[in-house]
Amino acid sequence: MSRDVQTAMGFESSWYYATAKDLHDYPALEDRISVDVCVIGAGYTGLSAALELAERGFSVVVLEAHRLGSGASGRNGGVLGMGQRQGQDVLEAWLGRDAARQLWEIGVEANALVRQRIARFDIDCDLKDGELHVAHRARYESEYWAYADLLADSYGYSACRKVSREEVADMLGNDTYYGGYVDGNAGHLHPLNLALGLGRACRLLGVHIFEHSAALGLQAGDRVEVRTARGRVEAQRVVVACNGYLDRLEPSLAAYQMPINNFVLATEPLGADRARQINRDDLAVVDSRFVVNYFHMTPDHRLIFGGGENYSPRFPRDLKSFVRRHMLAVYPDLADVVIDHAWGGTLAITLKRLPHFGRRGESVFWAQGYSGHGIAMGNMGGKLIAEAITGTTERFDLIARLPHRRFPGGRWLRWPALVAGMLYYAALDRI
Ligand SMILES: Cc1cc2nc3c(=O)[nH]c(=O)nc-3n(C[C@H](O)[C@H](O)[C@H](O)COP(=O)(O)OP(=O)(O)OC[C@H]3O[C@@H](n4cnc5c(N)ncnc54)[C@H](O)[C@@H]3O)c2cc1C
């Protein structure tokens, strides 16, 4: 099964789709058009780039293979994180203090950018403040506390409050986890409604969005020509914003990312009292596993729980049971609860779990590989592409210069070794 078929699966089975606001049908491209910028992919990265460029006076077309938000942006766990996917301690060791600090600042701005857009475009996406990072092993507890201290002492970031194992037990209604910290500036939201709201903002700014219009190939010349099944876009610049759904469109980018599938469920409504028992403060919760568990409540008191992943083009057949196992490992008391929805999506990770940005000459730009941290950094990726296209390249180039390595072995050969590696680390979670 190709990723293309996979893309269409799962989107409409999510609780997000069932509660989507402002789902809008966009036409397919059936014409030949000429614009300043052609964006490929209508997730956060593509929509954000389109929005920023339209505001700066560019004519912009967005081509989307399926529906707007039908990639990871409309299906994810909804955790609006802070900073980068890698901790600042790791970034300092790899890149030095200066680059680590700049990446931290970009990550902080990314979080603020999402909040500003929600406010400015009046996007109704259930934004709630607060993310609890919890240790699933005793030794990680002190690492989390040390990290909160590092952010306060070296970055002047005082939004993290350390919490003990006892307090976590009170917050989550069980003793599954050790201590950790709450970041008051991170949080959770309805990811599809965020994407749909960005789509509406693009429309208002005059961006032309086409759904069911997969880019089939790019031909570079004086201007770049992008082909779809029934149309053509001729543009001065092209933005490739396909992330985990890139497939064969640009093999040179695909070499730097590995698409992985991650899975989420939504329970039936649990009622206000039970919701408070299992998540006292209505926080996003993210644990320390290699294959991370993440969860939060919805406004109608459902538990959204993300857990488990696989590395093949297929999703597990019985997704509800697949994710429920992970949920019961955290919340054994929820065995009686009905699972109303389960779905999956594909995201791109890089070897170093750092975003992979770049450009070919002055005409093709890309941002991908947010490695599970794409709500904030996808929005920011689009903004930094727009900055670079309009001549301010410093911040885009900072990320473009990060030391990435290709996944070894080429398109087919890289998989067995990589999958074995991922399964090995996932197995350590269970020991
Ligand atoms: C299950 C899951 C849970 C996650 N949880 C979180 C989380 O809690 N917090 C967080 O920050 N991040 C999370 N992520 C990651 C985050 O969702 C992604 O990093 C982010 O959405 C990437 O946005 P994007 O726009 O780059 O890519 P996507 O949203 O994947 O969009 C790419 C789009 O490109 C389109 N496309 C592909 N090929 C073509 C083509 N040839 N022509 C036209 N269109 C094409 C696709 O159809 C798709 O719509 C999660 C991801 C998944 C899958």
The ligand as a MOL file (V3000), in Angstrom:
LIG
                    3D

  0  0  0     0  0            999 V3000
M  V30 BEGIN CTAB
M  V30 COUNTS 53 58 0 0 0
M  V30 BEGIN ATOM
M  V30 1 C -0.4340 10.7900 15.2630 0
M  V30 2 C 0.4560 11.9970 15.3280 0
M  V30 3 C 0.5870 12.6780 16.5340 0
M  V30 4 C 1.3750 13.8200 16.5980 0
M  V30 5 N 1.3660 14.5580 17.7530 0
M  V30 6 C 1.9490 15.7720 17.7730 0
M  V30 7 C 1.7850 16.6120 18.8910 0
M  V30 8 O 1.0670 16.2900 19.8540 0
M  V30 9 N 2.4270 17.8150 18.8940 0
M  V30 10 C 3.1880 18.2300 17.8290 0
M  V30 11 O 3.7490 19.3230 17.8810 0
M  V30 12 N 3.3340 17.4470 16.7160 0
M  V30 13 C 2.7130 16.2450 16.6640 0
M  V30 14 N 2.8080 15.4770 15.5450 0
M  V30 15 C 3.6030 15.9690 14.4060 0
M  V30 16 C 2.8800 17.0700 13.6300 0
M  V30 17 O 1.5450 16.7260 13.4170 0
M  V30 18 C 3.5920 17.2860 12.2990 0
M  V30 19 O 4.9660 17.5400 12.5360 0
M  V30 20 C 3.0380 18.4860 11.5290 0
M  V30 21 O 1.6340 18.3890 11.4220 0
M  V30 22 C 3.6870 18.5550 10.1680 0
M  V30 23 O 3.0100 19.5250 9.4050 0
M  V30 24 P 3.3190 19.6210 7.8580 0
M  V30 25 O 2.4500 20.6750 7.3130 0
M  V30 26 O 4.7810 19.7710 7.6530 0
M  V30 27 O 2.9310 18.1850 7.2720 0
M  V30 28 P 1.4830 17.4980 7.1120 0
M  V30 29 O 0.4840 18.0730 8.0310 0
M  V30 30 O 1.6970 16.0410 7.1520 0
M  V30 31 O 1.0300 17.9670 5.6740 0
M  V30 32 C 1.6450 17.5190 4.4900 0
M  V30 33 C 0.5910 17.5990 3.4140 0
M  V30 34 O 1.2260 17.4140 2.1510 0
M  V30 35 C 0.3010 16.7420 1.3230 0
M  V30 36 N 1.0460 16.1730 0.1890 0
M  V30 37 C 1.9610 15.1670 0.1950 0
M  V30 38 N 2.4160 14.9530 -1.0470 0
M  V30 39 C 1.7950 15.8350 -1.8500 0
M  V30 40 C 1.8540 16.0980 -3.2370 0
M  V30 41 N 2.6580 15.4060 -4.0630 0
M  V30 42 N 1.0660 17.0800 -3.7510 0
M  V30 43 C 0.2430 17.8090 -2.9390 0
M  V30 44 N 0.1470 17.5820 -1.6090 0
M  V30 45 C 0.9170 16.6160 -1.0730 0
M  V30 46 C -0.3170 15.7140 2.2410 0
M  V30 47 O -1.5450 15.2120 1.7300 0
M  V30 48 C -0.4750 16.5150 3.5250 0
M  V30 49 O -1.7480 17.1210 3.6290 0
M  V30 50 C 2.0810 14.2900 15.4470 0
M  V30 51 C 1.9640 13.5910 14.2380 0
M  V30 52 C 1.1570 12.4610 14.1690 0
M  V30 53 C 1.0130 11.7390 12.8680 0
M  V30 END ATOM
M  V30 BEGIN BOND
M  V30 1 1 1 2
M  V30 2 1 2 3
M  V30 3 2 2 52
M  V30 4 2 3 4
M  V30 5 1 4 5
M  V30 6 1 4 50
M  V30 7 2 5 6
M  V30 8 1 6 7
M  V30 9 1 6 13
M  V30 10 2 7 8
M  V30 11 1 7 9
M  V30 12 1 9 10
M  V30 13 2 10 11
M  V30 14 1 10 12
M  V30 15 2 12 13
M  V30 16 1 13 14
M  V30 17 1 14 15
M  V30 18 1 14 50
M  V30 19 1 15 16
M  V30 20 1 16 17
M  V30 21 1 16 18
M  V30 22 1 18 19
M  V30 23 1 18 20
M  V30 24 1 20 21
M  V30 25 1 20 22
M  V30 26 1 22 23
M  V30 27 1 23 24
M  V30 28 2 24 25
M  V30 29 1 24 26
M  V30 30 1 24 27
M  V30 31 1 27 28
M  V30 32 2 28 29
M  V30 33 1 28 30
M  V30 34 1 28 31
M  V30 35 1 31 32
M  V30 36 1 32 33
M  V30 37 1 33 34
M  V30 38 1 33 48
M  V30 39 1 34 35
M  V30 40 1 35 36
M  V30 41 1 35 46
M  V30 42 1 36 37
M  V30 43 1 36 45
M  V30 44 2 37 38
M  V30 45 1 38 39
M  V30 46 1 39 40
M  V30 47 2 39 45
M  V30 48 1 40 41
M  V30 49 2 40 42
M  V30 50 1 42 43
M  V30 51 2 43 44
M  V30 52 1 44 45
M  V30 53 1 46 47
M  V30 54 1 46 48
M  V30 55 1 48 49
M  V30 56 2 50 51
M  V30 57 1 51 52
M  V30 58 1 52 53
M  V30 END BOND
M  V30 END CTAB
M  END
